[in-house]
Amino acid sequence: MLHGIPILGQWPGTVRTTVPRGGGWSSGVVERTHRRLAPEDIVELDHGVRATSVERTLVDLGATRSALSAIVAISHARRGGTSLESIEAALVRAGRMVGVGKARIAVQGSVAGSDSPLETLVVVRCRDLGFAAPEQQRAVRGVDGGMYWVDFAWRDGAILGEADGKLKYRAVEGRPTPAEVLWSEKRREDAIRQRCGAFLRVGWDDAWHGAGLELRLLEAGVPRVRLPRPLTR
């Protein structure tokens, strides 16, 4: 996407565009929505390309994508500096647009502390499963004297957790090899683990399906503060 917003799930098969009334009709490749946008919802990108603003794009995603996909997208933008207030203002400008209620729920469920979609998914699953929400991006001084940022913390740092996505271990030219990254992660974990009572790593499968994450949270002693509810999809 033009704004670099992550999409969770299947990539759209058509290009979505907003045009004034009488601005053409949808085809098999382009899906046109006839709507008048406020000036604040339109931006001009490189080479004169006009697009919906980040905030308006998030509202549209919230109205048309799944709840989980929208929460991930909005959380990514908030971490990148888009304010919650500006997104809520775009919601107001959307008026009675179809799906605006869904978008509003996604905005309310978003978080500002996630460095990756997986981290957002873990936070959402903690809500779904009834566990206490984690503190995100906690600074921890390791036993080696180094300062580290840890993805999740509970009980004032007595329990620490990391989102363990596969992307960090992927081979990329010009960057450390997967083996070097794995060794670095091991040394980092060794330095951190001794500073807490319990340490857990969470991968995509555990977080997506919920059961594996639930087991890890229970084993680590993360407090359960409410009854579970159906998983957000």
N, C-alpha and C positions, 0 to 999 in steps of 0.2 A: 504494500500500500504506500501511497505517496508520503504519509507521515511516519512510516516505520512502526505502525501499531501492530503488535502480534495478534494473530488469529489462532484461536484454539479450535481444533476440529478441522473439518474439510474446508479447503480453500474454495471461495465462491467460483462458480463456473461462468459467471457473467460479470460484466462491468456495470456497476450501478452509477447512474448520473442523475442529477437534478436539473430540470430545465423548466423555463416558464411555460405557461399554458400555450399550446400550439407549437411547441418546440420539437415536434417529432414524436414518434412512437417507438415502443420497445421492439427489439428484434431478438434473434437467438443468441446474439453476442452481447448486446447492450440492453440493460433494463433501465428505462427512463421513468423518473417520477416527476409529475407535473406539480410544481410547488414554487411559491415565491419565498425566497430566503431573505432574512434581514441582512443588511450590509455587514454586520458584525460576524455573520456566519460564513462569509466568503473571504478567501485569502488568495493572493497571487504568488505562485511559486516561481522557481527558475524558468527562464525562457517564456515567461508570460502565461504559464499554465494556471488556470483558475480552478480552485478546489474548495470544498467545504473546509472550514476551520477545524483544528484538532477537536475543539469542544463539540462542534456540530457533528463531526464524524463519529465521535463517541456516543452521542445521543442516537444517531442513526443505527450504529451497531447495537446499542442497547435495545432498540425497538425491533430489530430484525434478526439478531443472532440469539443463541441460547443464553440463558442467564449466566452460566459459568464463563462462556466465551466473552461476554460483555464485561463481567467483573474483572477478568484478566486484562482486557484491553484498557479499561478505565484505570485500573491500578497501575499499569505500566506508564500511562500518561501522567498520573499524579506523581509517581516517583521521578519522572523526567522534568517536573516543574510546573505542570498544568494544575492550576488551583482548583480545589473543590468548588469554590464560589463561582468561578467562571463556567464550570460545567453545569452547575445548577442554573446559572443565568441562561445558558443555551437551552436547558430544559424548559424554562419559562417561555422563551421565544418560540419553542416548538409548538406551544399551544395544545390543541387537541389532536395532534397527529396520531395516527394509528400506531400503537405500540409504545406511546410515551410513558404509560404506566409501568411497563416492563423496564424501560430505560431508567426510570426513577428508582425502582427497586435495585437495579444493578449499581447505580451510583451510590446508593446508601450502603450497599454491601461491599464496596471497593475499599482498598487499603492503600496507604501511601508509602509503606516501608519495604515493599518487595523489590528485590533486584532481579527477579526472574518470574516467569509465569508459574513455575513449579512452586516457588515460595508463596505466591498468592493462593495457589491450589491448596497448599498445606493449611494456610490460615482459614480458608473456607471450610475445609474438611474438619478442622477443630471445632468450628461452629456447628457443623452438621452433626458431629459425633458427640457434642455436648461437653467438650473439654475447654478448659480455660484458654483464652486467647494468648498467644505468645507475645513477648516483647521481641521486636525485630531489630536486627542490626545492633546487637549489644557488643560493646568493646570489652575484650577480655585480655588481661596480661598473662601470657603463658609462662610456664616454669622456666623457659629459656630466656625470659626477659623481654621477648617480643610482644607487640600489641597486635591483637587479631580482632577482626570483626566477625561475629558469629551470627548466623541467620536467625536463630530462634533462641529464646531463653524463657524459662518458667521459674517460679519460686525465687525471684531475685537472683537468678544466675545459678541456682543449685542444680538445675536441669538445663542442659544446652543441646541444641539440635542443628543439623545442617541439611539443606536441600541438596541431594546428590544426583544431579542430572547427568546424562551421558555426554552432553555437549562439551564439558570441560575436558573429557578424555579423548576427544576426537583429534585425529592427526590433521594438523594444519601447517602448511609450509611456512617456515620462518619462525615457528613457535616451538616451545618445548615439546618433546615427544610424549605420547600417552604414558610411557613408562616413567618419564621424568616428572610429569604431572602427578602420577599416582604416588611416587616417592615423596614429592613435596607435600601432598595432602596427608600422607601418613605422618610425616614429621610434624606438620601443623597440628594434626589431631592429637599426637602424643603430648605436645606442649599444652594443649587446651584441656584434655581429658582430666588431668590431675587437678584442675581448678574447679571441678564440679563433682556432684555426687552421681550424676548419670549423664550419659552422652548418647545421642541417637542420630542416625542418618536416615533420611527418607528419600526414596526414589519415586519415579513417576507411577509405577504400577501400584505401589502401596498407597499412595495418595489418591490416585484415580479411583481405585476400587474401594478404598476405605478400610477394609478389614486388616490389611497389613499395618497401616498407620495406627489404627486403633490398638492393635496388640503392642506396638512399639511404645505408644504413649502410656498405656497401662503399665508395661514393664518398667518404664522410666519413672513412674510415679507422678505423671502430670495429673493434676486434679480434674475430676469430672464435676462440672458445676450445674449441668442440666441434663434432661433426658435427650437421647439422640432423636434426630428427625431424618426424613428422607434426604439422600444425598443430592446436593445441587448439581444439576446437569445443564 
